[in-house]
Amino acid sequence: MPRENAAMKGRRLLSEGRLTLRRVDPDTGLIVAVCKGDSGPIYELGFDHGEPHCDCAAIGRCSHLVALALVTTPDERSPS
């Protein structure tokens, strides 16, 4: 069986119910979430002014952020 890439693993984490949104603030673009990893740790992640962050050890876009991106979309409304 081939090894999962970040996109495949992100979809799996989401389908297994491992991602929990803690806070979504459309006014500031802040999204805070947690995701339970395969070996048990819970990672804190989110977007702050559109910038992704996750406290896992992955370099680049991790599967936790992939899972989060699957359930969130940036607010593309024009400012008033």
DATA-V655456 format. One record per backbone hydrogen bond with DSSP energy under -1.0 kcal/mol. CO is the residue of the C=O (numbers start at 1). NH is the residue of the N-H. Records with the same first field share a line. If there is no record, write none. Layout:
# DATA-V655456
CO = NH ; NH
This chain:
# DATA-V655456
5 = 9
6 = 10
7 = 11
8 = 12
9 = 13
10 = 14
11 = 15
12 = 16
13 = 18
14 = 17
18 = 36
20 = 34
23 = 32
25 = 29 ; 30
30 = 25
31 = 47
32 = 22 ; 23
33 = 45
34 = 20
35 = 43
37 = 40
41 = 37
43 = 35
44 = 55
45 = 33
46 = 53
47 = 31
48 = 51
51 = 48
53 = 46
62 = 66
63 = 67
64 = 68
65 = 69
66 = 70
68 = 71
